[in-house]
Amino acid sequence: QVQLVESGGGLVQPGGSLRLSCRASGGIFFGYTMGWHRQAPGKQRELVASITARDDINYVDAVKGRFTISRGNAQTVYLQMNSLAPEDTAIYYCSATPFRQSVPTAWGQGTQVTVAS
């Protein structure tokens, strides 16, 4: 069974940076699209960034120019977050979507990111 584990969250001051990691295990991720989502209190979960198996990348407008999604080895995906602002405070989740599907079939447990002075 596919498992995703996030790490790297924490408390950071406005303007600071964090790097989130998502390590996948329990399956073969060939062709998967990996995504980072976030959910702030009282809000719906939103897709922040995604990267396909061919390294096609998309970002939500709110993070363009500040966040960077990338792959490490075949089983790891990162989200580099710079110039963090209080509105970036949320639980961040990693997801895996199989090739030619539109809905993730695996989710991580989430990692808290808090931006506050």
C-alpha positions in Angstrom: 0.0 0.0 0.0 1.3 3.4 -0.9 2.3 5.6 2.0 3.3 9.2 2.0 5.1 10.9 4.9 5.7 14.6 5.1 8.3 16.4 7.1 9.8 19.9 7.5 6.9 21.9 8.8 7.3 24.3 11.8 7.1 27.8 13.0 8.8 30.5 11.0 8.7 34.3 11.0 7.2 36.3 8.1 9.7 36.5 5.3 11.3 33.2 6.3 11.7 29.9 4.5 10.9 26.3 5.0 11.5 23.2 3.0 8.9 20.4 3.1 9.7 16.9 2.1 7.4 14.0 1.1 8.8 10.5 1.0 6.8 7.8 -0.7 6.9 4.1 0.0 5.0 0.9 -0.6 4.6 1.2 -4.4 6.0 2.1 -7.7 5.4 5.7 -8.5 6.2 5.6 -12.2 3.9 8.1 -14.0 2.5 9.6 -10.8 1.8 13.3 -10.4 2.8 14.5 -7.0 1.1 17.4 -5.3 1.3 19.6 -2.3 -2.0 20.8 -0.9 -2.8 23.0 2.2 -5.7 23.5 4.4 -6.0 26.6 6.7 -8.4 26.7 9.6 -12.0 27.2 8.3 -11.0 26.8 4.7 -11.1 24.1 2.1 -8.0 22.2 1.1 -6.4 23.7 -1.9 -3.8 22.4 -4.4 -0.7 24.5 -4.0 1.7 22.9 -6.4 2.0 19.8 -8.5 4.7 18.1 -10.6 4.0 15.4 -13.2 6.2 12.4 -14.1 7.5 14.5 -17.0 8.2 17.4 -14.6 5.4 19.6 -15.8 4.8 22.0 -12.9 1.9 24.1 -11.8 1.4 26.5 -8.9 -1.6 28.3 -7.5 -1.3 32.0 -8.1 -0.9 32.8 -4.4 2.5 31.0 -4.3 4.0 31.7 -7.7 7.5 33.1 -7.4 7.7 32.1 -3.8 7.3 28.3 -3.7 9.2 25.7 -5.7 8.2 22.1 -6.1 10.9 19.6 -7.1 11.8 15.9 -7.1 14.7 14.4 -5.3 15.1 10.7 -6.1 12.1 8.7 -7.5 10.4 8.6 -4.2 10.8 12.1 -2.8 9.2 15.4 -3.6 10.1 18.7 -2.0 8.3 22.1 -1.6 10.7 25.0 -1.0 8.8 27.9 0.5 10.3 31.3 0.6 9.0 34.7 1.6 6.5 33.1 3.8 3.5 35.2 5.0 0.9 34.6 7.7 -1.6 33.6 5.1 0.6 30.6 4.3 -0.2 29.2 7.7 -1.9 25.8 7.1 -1.5 22.1 7.3 0.4 21.0 4.2 -0.4 17.6 2.7 1.4 15.6 0.0 -0.6 13.6 -2.5 0.0 11.1 -5.3 -2.2 10.8 -8.4 -1.7 7.9 -10.8 -1.1 8.5 -14.5 -4.3 9.5 -16.4 -6.3 9.9 -13.2 -7.5 13.1 -11.7 -7.9 12.3 -8.1 -5.1 11.4 -5.7 -5.1 7.9 -4.4 -2.7 8.5 -1.6 -2.3 11.3 1.0 0.2 12.0 3.7 -0.7 12.8 7.3 0.1 16.5 6.9 2.7 18.8 8.4 1.8 22.0 10.2 3.3 25.3 8.9 2.8 28.3 11.0 4.0 31.8 9.9 4.0 34.3 12.8 6.2 36.8 14.4 
